[in-house]
Amino acid sequence: MSIYRRALHYYRPFLAQTMIGLVLSLCGIALNLLKPWPFKIIVDDILPRNPHAHFGTSPDLIPLLCLALVGIQLLWGLTNLASNYIFVKVGLQALLKLRTDLYAYLQSLSLKYHDARRSSDSSFRVAYDSQSIQTIYNKGFTNIFASIITLIGTFLVMVRIDWQLTLLSLAVVPAIVVAIYSFAHRIRRDSTSIQEQESALLAQAQEGLSAVRMVHAFGREEWEVRQFHLQAQQSLHANLRLTLTNVNSALVISTLMVIGTAAMYYLGTLHVLAGTLTLGSLLVFSAYLLMLYQPLESLTYTAWAMEGATAGARRCFEVLDREDDVVDAPNAQEITETAGPIGFQNVSFGYATGQPVLHDIDLSIAPNQIVALVGGTGAGKSTLLSLVPRFYDPNQGNVTLDGCDLRQITKKSLRATIAIVLQDTLLFSTTIRENIAYGRPDATDAEIREAARRAQADEFIGRMPAGYESPVGERGGHLSVGQRQRIGIARAFLKNAPILLLDEPTSALDPTTEAAIMETIKDLMHGRTTLIVTHRLATIHGVDRIVVLENGRIVEQGSGADLLTKRGVYATLYAAGNYPSRSNE
């Protein structure tokens, strides 16, 4: 399916509005064709007092003809205003639909897709590339329709006035078509380059500003500005190339039109001198020639605008055509509750082909059991954890819940049974209340406060100026690391899911805060099937079972005491105190 056909698909729900706009546009075109006639009557009939005039020769008609011109202009303006409003409204409605579809599909795509791309590029496609669909409609379809109807109407009137002048005026049209075609490819290429450069520029700005603390800490402000300037300079050059192409093409097209106009003036003057054409008819013909060339010029710019819009639309449809790596099976079932047993059978996984991260994982976790995943950096702990909520699907083997392959369970209902606490709690730029209730937006105030109390967050929230209505700032910047973590734990308490996943929940905390947070987490883990990833072995030494991974394989498992007596990998890590503060998995 072509880009244009796919774009117009978004306008089908608004077909009735489009038809109204087209009818109004036709009325406007008809009124526009009437504009030259009051002056023609004045020039040909009243000024020379033509005895054969159809409308009389009385000068008293002049005010009426002038008023008629004003009336025609007013009616044309009103119909043009109404049709333009409808077309713009329809274009914006289709833009809203595309943006929503695009954003929704980006949200549904697996993490493997997002891992391979900058988030700023996806944001650029949603915010800017999507505008191409409005361009295709407002500067494409509607312009083409109006221009073609105007061309046909103008041509028919011009032929009735003087067919020879008409053919002469149209002689330059083939050259105009050739020029449009020759410049179209260059405009599409330059427009695509601009889209890519602008996306890269947004990524550079977003990355530099999001890491502004690091930039200040290392005194790299000037370097960041230079990098931004270089990227902005590439965008500037891309825009200049497109501008130069547009200017050159406009010069060629306008020159061809002036040649056609000059030829018409020459032959038209000869016809007036020969008496085969009246002066009024020549003036009307000149006005219609402008009406003829104007839609031709409009079609020229429309063709180039469509080429630019095609580049943006293609980037949008690239996302919508992307196949999701993590999809529900055709007969996937929704679950409303679970006992909580989790199984891994012969599971292997890699983020890239030929680069496995996990190898032949076999692991069974009983309901309400607390299992810790430990190992060195890069062992595959966080990757294994990510398979449970189906952030990724294994390349080989199965992950099960209640004995059912996770692919046979809808992603939405599966994730409704899981609560997650990460090492860096992500907070949105809203209030504390909304952040706690993110997993359960229908929660009551009492439930939100109870979750905060159990997470030991109620006290510091109460000290804030607006309490639960206090804004947390961008990414929770108004709160300390420990406070953000408690908000994340409160979020998990409120969700009250039977399965709990903890990924380095205390690695960014100081020892005192870590000890306090772990007491809260122990309360959170009670009565839930829990998987916890950590480097802090002292915090999980007493859990039900510890699974030790090395190079993506399970090398040991058992209780902390049993593993110490085996004097294997776990004992080595425990004795060495090898507890890095961060995991790069």
N, C-alpha and C positions, 0 to 999 in steps of 0.2 A: 504494500500500500504506500503511495507517495506521501511525502511530507505534507503537501497541501491537502490531500484527501483526509489524512489523519487529523490535521488541524481543524478542518471544517466539521469533522465529527463532533467537536466540542460545541458547535453552534446548533446542532439539531434540536436541543430542547428549547431554543429561542427562535424557531422558524417563524412563528406567527408574528413576533415583533419585527423580525427581519422583513417579512412581506409588507407590513405597514410602512416601514421605512422606505422600501423600494417604491411603493405607490406614491409616497410623498416626494421621493426623488424624481420620479417621472413627471409629476406635476411641476416641480421646480425646473426641470429641463425644458418643458413646454413653455413655461413663462419666460425663461431665459431667451428662447428663440423668438419671442414676441418683442423683446426690448427694442430692436432697431427700427421697427415698423412705424411708430409715431413720427420719428424724424424723417423717414423716407416720404411719408405723406406730406409733411411740411415742405420738403425740398422739391418733390416732383409735382405736387398738385397745387399747393397754396401759394408758394413764392412766385411761380411763373403764371399763376391763375389759369391752370390747365382746364379748358372747357370740357374735357373728357374725363375729368376726375370722378372717381366713384364716390368720394366722400364730400364733394363740394369744394369750393375755393374761397369761402368766406374766411377772413382773418379771425373771425370769432371762434373758429374751430381750434385755433392755436392753443388757447388756455386749456381746452378740453384734452387736446393731444398731450400737452405737457403733464396734466393731471393723470392722464392714462399711463404715461411713462412712470410717474411716481407710484401709482397704484400697482402697476406690474412689478416694479422693484420691491414694493412693500410685501406683496403677496409672495414673490420669489424668496425674499428674506425670511418670511415666517415659515414657509414650507421647508426651506433649506435648514433653518434652525431646528425645526421639529425632526427632520430626517437625520441630521447630524447627531442630535441628542440620542435618538433611538439607536443609531449605529454604535455610538460610543458606549452607551449603556450595555448593549449586547456584547460588545467587545470586552468590556470590563467583567461581565458575568462569566464569559468563557474563560477569561484570564483567571478569575477566582476558582473556577472548576479545575483548570489545569494545575494551578498552584497547589490546590488541596490534594488532587490526585498524586501529584509529584511528591509532595511532602509525606503523604500517607504511605506511598510505596517506599520511599526512603526509610521511613520508620519501620516498615515491615521487613526490609532486606536484612539478611544475616550480617553479623559482625565482620565476616570475611570480606564482604563488599566494602564496608566502611574502613576496615584496616588498610585496604589498598589505596585509599583516596583521602585527600585532605578534606576535612569537614567544610572548609571555606569554599571549596569548589562545588560541593553539593549545595551550600547556601547560595552561591552565585547563580546556580541553575534555577533554584526555586525563586529567587528574588528578581533576577534580571533576564536570564535566558527565556523564562516563561513569558515575558512581555512580547516575545516574537509572535505569539498566537494572536494578540490584539493587532499587531502590525499587519499580519496576513489578512485579517478581516477588514480593519478600518482603512488601511492604505493599499490593500490588495483587492479583495472581492468587491467591496462597495465602490472603490475608485474605478475598477475595471468596468463594472456594470454601468456606472454613470458616464464614463468616458465613451464606451461603445454606443450607448443610446444617443449621446450628444453628437457623436461622429455621424451616426446614421441620419439623425434628424437634420443636422447642419448640411450634410451632403445632399440630401433630397431637396432642400430649399435652394442651395447654391446651383444645383443642376437646372432648376426651373428658371433661375435668374439668367445664367449664362453657362452653358455646358462646356464651352471652350475654356473659359477662365477656370472652371472647376477642375478639368483634367490637367491644366497647366499647374494649378496649385498643388495637385496631388502627385505631381511628377517627382517631388523630392521625398515622398513617403518611403519608397524602397531603400533609399540611402539612409533614412532615419532608422528603419528596421535593422539594417546591417550594422549601423553604429551601436544600437542598443544591444544587439547580440554580442558584438565584439567586446563591449565593456562589461557585460554581465558576469563573465567568468572571473575577471579581475576583481570586481566588487565583492563577489562571494568569497574569494580567497582572502581579500583584505578584511572583510567583516569577520570571518572565522578567526583570523589572527588577532583582531581586537578583542573578541570574546575570550580567547585564551589568555591574552596578556592582562586583561582586566581581572579575570579570575585569579591569576597568579599574583597580581597586585593586592587584591583583597586578602589572599592567603598570607602575603608578606606582612601586611598591616596587622592582621588578626594575630599572627604568631608573635610579632614584636610587642604588641600592646598587652597580650595575655601574659607575657613573661617579663613585664616591665620591672618587677621587683628584682629579678635576676639580672636584667640589663643594668639597673642602677647599682646593684651590688658589685658587679665586675667592671663598672665604668665603661660600658660598651655602647653608650648612647650614640656617639659619633659613627661608629661602625654600623649600627642598626640603621641610622639615617642614610648612610651611604648605600647600604643594600636596598633600602626602600627607593632611594633616588634612582638607582640603576634600573630597578624594576619599573618605576614610573616612567623612566626615559624610554624603555622599550615600548610601553603602552603609548607614549607620545608619538614615537616613530610609526607605530601601526596606525594610529589615527591620522597622522600626516599623509601616509601612503593612501589611505582611503579618501581623504580630502582631495588630494591631488588627482586621483582617479575621477572623483565626482566633478571637479572643476574642469578637467580636460574633456570629459564626456559632455558636460553642459555646454561648453564652448562649441564643440562639434555640432551638437543638436541645434543650438540656437542659430548658428551660422547657416545651417541647411534651411531652417525655417525662414530666415531673413532672405535667403536666395529665392525661395518660393514666393515670398511676399513681394519682392522687387519685380519678379517676372510678372506677377499678377497686376501690379500697378502699371507696368509698361503696356501689356496687352489691353488692360481695362481702359486706359487713357485713349488708346487707338480706337476702341469700340465706341467710346463716348464721342470722340471727334467725328467718327463715321456716322453717328446717329443711331447705331444699333443698340445702344445702351444708355439709359438716362443717368444723370449725375447721382440722383438719389439711389438708384439701383447699384451704382458703383460703391457708394458709401455703405449701403446695406451689405453688399458683397464683402467689403473690407472688414466690416464688423463680424460677419460670419466666418471669414477666413481666420480671424483671431480665435473665434469659437472652435474652429476646426483644428487649429494648431495647439490650442490650449489643452484639449484632452489628449492629443498626441504627446505633448510634452509631459502631461500628467501620467500617461501610460509609461513613458520613459522612466520617470522617477519611481513609478510604481514597480516597474520591473527590477530596478536596482534596490529599492526598499525590500522587495520580496526576496532578493538574493541574500541580503543581510539578515532578514528574518529567518530564512531557511537555516542559516548557520546556528542561530539560537534554538530554533525548534528541534533541529537534529540532536542537539545536546540534551534537550529535555526528553526526547523519545528514546535516546540511548539508555537513559535510566529506566524508563517504563518498559523497555524491551529486555532489560536485564533479568535473567532467570534467577529466582531466589534459590540460594543454596540450601536453605532449611525450610522445607515445606511439609505441611501435614499430609499424611496418607489420605487417599480418596475416601476411605471409610473411617477416618479418625473420629474418636469419640470424645465427648466432653466429660470431664470428671468433676464431681462436686466435693468429694472427700477422698482421703487416702490414709491407709495405715502407716505408710511411710517407708517400707523397705525399698532400698535402691540397689540395683545390680549392674555390674559391668562385666560383660562376657566377651573376652577376646577382642578388646577395644584397642584400635590403633588410630592415630590421628596426626595430621601434619597441616600446618597453615599453608604450605606451598608443596606442590607436587615434588616427590623425591626427597623431601626434607621432613621425615617423621619426627614428632615430638613425643608421642606416646607409643609404646610397643606392647601389644598382647596383654592388656590390663584385664585381670580377672579379680573382681572384688565384690563382696556382698556385705551390705550394711543393713542390720536388723532395725525394725521400728524402734524409735526413741533412743537409738544408740548414738553416742557421740564419738565420732571418728576424726582424728587429726591426720592431716597430710603434711609430712615434713620431708626435708631434703635440701640439698644445696640449690643455689640460684640456677635456674634453667632446668631443674629436674622434671618439670611438668606438672607441678602441683596446681597452680591456678588454671592451667589448661584443662586438667581433669575436672576441676570444679565447674568450669564453664560448660561442660557437656551436660550437666544435670538440668539446667533451665533451657537447654537447646540454644545457647548462643551459637554453637556450632554442632554439626552432626559428625559422628565418627566416620572415618574413611573405611573402617572395617569393624565388624562386631556390632554389638547392641548395648544400649543403656536402657535399663528397665525401671519401672516404678510399679509396685504391686504385681510384679511379674509380667507387665505389659510393656512392649517396646514403646519408647517415648514417641516414636514417629506415628504410633497409632492413637496418640492423645493430642488433642488440639493444643497448639502453643499457648493460646490465651488461658485455657483452663489449667494447663500444667503450671504456668507461671503464677497463677492465682494461689497455688498451694505452696509456693516457695517465698521465703523472705531472705533478703540478702543484705549483708553489712560488709562494705568494702573498706580497704585501708584508708582511702581518701573519700570521705563521704561527700557525694555531690549534692549540693543544695542549689535550689533555683532562686532567682532574684525576686522572691515574694516574701511573705511573712513566715514566722516560725510555725504558726498554726497550719498554713497551707503546706509547708514542707513536711511536717509530721504526718499530715493526712494525705500525702501524695498517693500512697498505696490504697487508701480507703477514703475517697473524697466525701463519702456520705456519713462519715463518723460524726458522732455528736461531740459537743464541747467537753462533756464529762469523760467520754472515752479518750479524747485527745489528752486531756489533763492527766488521766490515769496512766496512759502510756508514757507520758513525760515523767510522771512521778516514779514509775517503775524503772525508767532509764536514768533516774537521779538527775533529771534536767529541769524539773519544776522549780527548783530553788533559784538557779541562775536566770531562768526565764522570768520569774517574778521580780527580779531586781532590774530588769530592763525597762526603759521608759514606757513602752506601750505593751509590755508583757507579751502575750502570744501574738499580738498584732504587730510586733516589732519587725521591720524588714531586716533580712539577713545580709543584704548587699550581694554584689555579684559573686557567685560561687561561694557564698557564705563568708565573704571577706570581713564582716563585722563581728564574727565569732572566732574564738580560739579553736585550735585543732581539737582539743578535748571536748569543747562544747559542740562542735560540728559532729563529732563522733557520737555524742550522746543523742543528738537529734536523729542521727541515722539509726541508733538502737531503738529510740522511741518509735520511729517509723516501723521497725520490725515488730516491736511489741504490739503496736496498733493493728498491724496486718494479721497477727495471730495465726500464721501459717504453720502447718504440721512439719514442714521441712525448712531447715535453717542452713544457709550457706554463709560462712564467715571467711573472708579473704584478707589476711593480715590486718585484723581489726584494731590492733594496738601497736603496729610497727612504727607509727609516726609519733608516738607519745613518750613523754618522759616517764621514768620508773614509777613515780608517785601516782601520776594520772593513770598510767597503765594498770597499776594494781587496783585502783578504784573502778576503772572501766571493766576489768576482768570480773570483778564481783558482780557487776551488772549483767555481763554477758553470761555468767554461770546461771543467773536467774532466768535469762532469756532462753538458754539452751534446755532448761529443764522440761521434760515431757515432749521433746521434739527430736526428730531424726536430724542429726547435725553433722555437717562436714566443715571442719575448720582448717584453714591453711595458715601456717605460721612458721617463722624462723625462731620465735621465742619459745624454746623447748620447755623452759621452766613453767610456762603458763599452761601447758597442756599435758604435762608429764602424768597427771593422774586421771586422764580421760579413759573411756572404756577401751578404746583401741587406737594404736598409733600405726599408720602406714608410712613406710619410708620409701621414697622414690629416688632413683638415681639413673640419670640419662634416659628418662621416660619409662623406666621399668620398676615394678615393685620388687624390692630386694629384701625387705623385712616387714613384718607386721606382728603386733601383739601389744600387751600392756607395757607401760613405761618401765616397770620393774623387770619384766621378762627380757625386754630388749637390752637393758643395761647388762644383764648377766650374760647375754650372748656375745658381748664385746665386739659388735659389728659396726655398721655405719652409724646407727643411732647413738651407740655408746661413744663413738669417736666425736660426733657432733656435740653431744651433751658435755663431754669432758672438756672439749676445746672451747666451749662457750661461743660457738660459731653462729651468732645471731645477728645477721645484717639487719639494718633498719629498714631496708627497702628491698622489694623484689622486682626484678625486671622481666618477669615472665609475662 
